[in-house]
């Protein structure tokens, strides 16, 4: 017997921030959560699983229109044709209080109640599924303790949307409980949802977060998917990941310590891309944030060139024939090879400039004069552009001292390298 455990699908969830980029793969981004779910259904049919469990947050909140519901009904209809039932629990994003629209689902979809925990029995498999959907999005009640006793001699599966009481979780601590309380129920498998990172917390009984089906932003990096579980009369035999994501997020750290120029940094990025592509399946599109790091002679040359460097990096990707990789952002986090003490030992204009810039934040007359000059430039720039560039926003707020302090290391590094 095989079943799939999935959670946190967030159908039609917008992928935040990407639409602002003119070169973003818009067609892919609009459908990425649907495409991942379709892959899940494809795998279920191909593997001929006996049933599917969805442990909350199928939706991302109430639908803008009925298209989201129609899509889900179509996918469930595909499963219905081949006799695969689905056991659906609603979490905080699709709680009763969150959803203003509903559709009647195909007969193979069984929904857990929100008033109290209930049990679905699959007689031919001797499987009992216990669960309770959320009535309200903000559910801080310990739902696990309300679940029924196990059915003796059957495989008992608890379906629960919970942060499991973790104070360190980035997710709100809904339906808090402990592993000890889950153990006390006597079930053989806990199909959890809510936490978006894959985790097998325990194996006897199994306590599993599948993670979300599709990463939606740079904080959800790496492989994403569901869990496929194999069991027989003696119990659960295997618990394996089932990867179905279509867009994969990565942070690529590039050590630029050996680079002397922007061009050399770009070549290092290209090699990092090659390595990433080599270990990524062909069907996966990549969204990458590049972080340039290290103490490097190129630090001064890179300062303030995130936008240009991003274009250079995109060109490098194209030059390597990489057509399924998109650069979400380039971050320059390098450090100069010369520190303040080393520059201070010099007897030249660069050392004089360092002393001048160090004193500048305390010279109000100088700061006022600099602000007046800079504001002439800023006043000509569209407000939406200013808000997206921290330095321009700082000038608009009058924080010239902060800008002087932030640009000083890079300016000195650039000048020191050139002299």
N, C-alpha and C positions, 0 to 999 in steps of 0.2 A: 504494500500500500504506500502511495506517495501523496503528499499534499504540499501546497505552496503557502508560505506565510509572508505576507507583504504588509506594508504600512506606509503612512505619510506620503501618499501619492500626489496630493495637492494638484489635482487636475486643473489645468488652465491658469496656474499660478504665474503671474508675470515675473520674468527674470529681471530683477531690479537693476537699473542703471545702464543696461546695454543698449537700449534704443537710442540713447543720446549720441552714440558713435555712428558716424555716417557709413562706416565700412563694416558694421556689425552684420552677421548673417541673419537678417531679420526673418526670412521665411522659416529657417530652422528654429529660431528662438520662439516664434509664435506657437509652434506645435510640439515643443520638445517634451513636455510632460505627457501629452497624448501619445507621442511616438514611443516613449518608454513603456507606457501602459499597454500599448498594442503589442510590443515585444513580449511583455509578460504573458499576455493572453496567447500569443503564438507559442511560447515555450510550454505553457500549460497544456495546450492541445497536442504539441509534438511529444511531450513526455507522458501524455495520457494520465495526468494526475487524477486522483480520486476526488479532490475538492480543493478550494482556495479559501484562505482566511485573510481578511483585510482588517488590521487592528487599528483603525481610526485614521482620520484626516484623509479620506478619499478625495474630498473637495478642499478648496482653499477658502471656504466661506460661501455665502450665498451667491448664486450665479448671477451674472450680469443679464443673461438671457437663458433660454432653454437649450441652447446648443450644447452646453456642457453635459446636461442630463441626457440629451439625445445620443451623444457620443458614448456615454457609459452604457446606456441601454443597448446600443448596437454591439458593443464588445461583449456584454453579458449574453446577448442573443447568440453570438458565435459559440460561447461556452455551453449555452443551453442546447444547441443542436447536437453537441457531442456528449451530452449528459454529465457535465461537470458543474456541481453546485458551488455556490459562493456564500460564505458566511461573513456578513458585513457588520462591523461595529463602528459607531460614529464617535469621533474625538472632539477636541475643543474647537477645531476649525469647521466641523460640520455637525455640531451639536444641534439639537432641536431648536434651541433659541437663536441659532445663527442662520438657519436656512429659511428663507421666505418663499422658496419655490421647491416643489417636489414633483416627481413623476412616478407612476406605477411601474415597478421594475418587473422584468421577466420572472417566471415562476421558479427559476433555479437560484434566485437571490433571496437569502434569508437574513433578516435584520434583527440584531439584538435589541431588546427593549431598553428604554431609558428609565422607566419607573422603578424597575428592580432587575436584578440579575436573572437571566433565564438560560435554559439548556436546550440545545439541539442534539438529537440522537440520530446517528447513522447506523441503523440496525445491522445491515449486511457487513459493515466493517467493525462493529462494536467500538464505535468512537462516540464520545460525548464532548460537545463543545459548550463551554460555559462563558458567558460574557455579559457586559452591561454597557450600553451606549451612554454618552453624556446627554443630559437634559439641558444643561447650561454650559456655556463655554468655560466659564470660571468655576470649575468643579474641584473643590479642595477636600471633599469627603474621601475617606479611605474606602474605595469601592471594593477592593479585593476581599475584605472581611465579610462582605455581604454575599459572596459567591457560594453556591450550594456545595454540598458534600460530593465527592467523586462517586461515579457509578462503579461499583465493585466489579473487577474482572475486565473492565473496558479500558481503552486508551482515553484518558481524560486530558483535554486541552483547555487551558484558561486563556481567554482573549481579553486583553486589558490595555488601555491607553493611559500611560503613566510616566512620570519622570522618576519613579521609584524612590522618591524622597531625597534625591541628590541635591545638596545645597550648592554643588559646584557646576550643575548643569546650566547651559545657556538657555535651556527651556524652562518655562514656568513650572513650578512644582505642583502640577495638577495630579489629582487622585493619588496622593502620597501613600506609600506603603513600604514595607521592607522585604528583603528576600526571605527572611525567617517567616514572615506571614504568608508568603507564597508557598514556601515549603510545607507549612502547616496544613495547607489545603489537600495535600496528597495527590495532586495532579502529576502527570508525567511530562507535560510540556506547557510552558507559559509563552504564548505568542503576544509579545508586547509591541507597542507603538508609542510615538510622541518624540522620542530621542532620535535625531536624524543620523547618528553615527551607528554603523554596524557594531554589535557587541554580543558576544556569548558570555553571559555573566556566570553561568553555572551549567553543569551537565547532568546533575542528578538531584532533582529534576532539571530538565533543560529550561533555562531562563534566557530568552533571546530577543534582542532588538535587531530587526533586519536592516535598519537605517532607511532613509528615504529612497524612493525608486529612481529619482533623478536629481542630481545636484542643481541648485538654482542660482548660486552665486559663489564668489571666491572663498567664502567661509565653509563651503561644502565641497571640498576637494576630493579627488581620487575616485575609485570605483564605487558604483551605486547599484542597488538592485534589491532582490528579495532573498528568501530562504526556501530551499527545497528539502523536505524531510522524508526519509524512508523509514518505514516501520513494519514489523510483523507481529505474530502472536506473542513473542517474548518481549516486545517493547520497541523503542526507537533505536534504529540501527545506524543512521547517519543524518547529519545536519550540515548542509553545504550551501554556500552562497550561489545565487543565480543572478548574474550580472545582466542588466537589461538597459542601462543608461545609453543614451545616444549622444550626449554632449558631456564631456568630462573636463572638470576644472583642475588646473594645476598651478602651483607656485613654483617657478623655476628660479633657483638661486644661482647666480653666475659670479664666480670669484674672479674679480678683475685685478687682483694684486700684481699679476705679471704683465698687465697691459700698460702701454704708454700713451695710447691715443684712442679716440672714439672709434676709429676704424678697427683697431685690434679688439676692442670690447665687442663690437658688432660680430666679428668673426667668432669670438668665444660663445656668444649667444647662439649663433648658427649651429655650432657643434653640440650645444646643449639641446637644441631642438631635434637634431638628428637622433640623439640618444633617446629622447622622449618618444619620438615617432616610432623608432625601432621596437619599443616595448609596448606599444599601444595597438590593439586590434584595428584592422583596416576600416571597420564600420563606425568607429568612434571619432566624432569631431572634438577638437580640443580648444578650450578657452584658457589662455595662459596669462598669468601675471608674471612679468619678469622683474626680478629684484637684483640689481647690480650691487655687489658688496665687495668689501676688502679695502685695505690701505693701498692706494694705487697712485701712480704718477699721472693717471688720466683724470683724477678727481676734479681738478680745476676746469679742464676742457668739457667735462660732462655737466657741470653745474648749470641748472636752468634749462637743460636741453631735453627734458623728458619727452616733449612732443616730437622733436626732431629725431630723437633716438628711437622712439616708437616707430616712426616711418622707416628708419634705417633697418630696424629689426624686422618689420613686415617685408621689406625688400629682401632681406637675407633669407627669410622663410620662403619667399617666392623663388629666389635663386636656387634653393635646395630642392625645388619641386614640391614643396609642402603646400598643398591646397586645401587641407582640412584642419588648419590651425589658425585661430584668431587671437590677436593680442589684446587682452582686456585692458592692460595698463602696464607701463614701465615705471619702475621706481628706482631712483638713484639713491643708494644708501652707502656710498663709498666714503672713505676718509682720506685726507691728504697724507702724503708720506712725510711732510715736514710738520712738526708740531710747533706750538708757540715759542717754546724755549729755543728750538733750533733756529727759527727765524730771528728771534731777538739777539742771537749771537752774531748775526750778520751786521756789517757796517756799511749798509747801502740804503737806497731809497725804499726798498721793500720793508726793511726793519722799521724805518721811520713811518711808513704807511701803517704798519701794524700798531705802533704806539698811538698814532692819530685815531685810527678806527676804534681802538680800545677805549679811548677817552670820549669819542663822539657821543655815545648814549647819554653822557652826563652834560653835554653842551646843548642847552635848550635853544639857544639862539641859532646854532647850526641846524638842529633838528627842525625848527620852525621854517628856516629858509629852504631846507631840503623838501619838507612837506609841501610847501607852496609850489615848488618846481614840479614835484611829482603829481600833484593834484591837477595841474594843467593837462597832463597826459591822461590821468584816470578819468577825468570829466568827459573825455572824448570817446571812452570805451563803453559799449553796451553793458547795462547792469547785470544781465544774465551771464556774461563772460567774466565779469569781476567776481561774482559769487563762486565761480568754478576755479578761480586762480587765487590761492591763499595769499600770495604776496600783494596782489592788487586789492584784495579785500582788506588786508592789513593797512595799506596806505589810506584807503577810504575811511578806515576807522581811526586813522591818526597814529597808528603804531609804527612810526618810522624807526624808533630805537630798536625794536625787535627785528626789523628788516636788516638794519645795519649789522646787528649781531649775527644774523643767520647767513648773510652773504660774505662776511669777513673771511672765514676759513677757506672757502672756495676761491674767492678773489685772490687771496694771498698765495694759494696753491698754484693757481694758474700763472701768476706773475713769477713765482719762485721757479717754476719749471722752465719758463721762457728765459730766465736770466741765470 
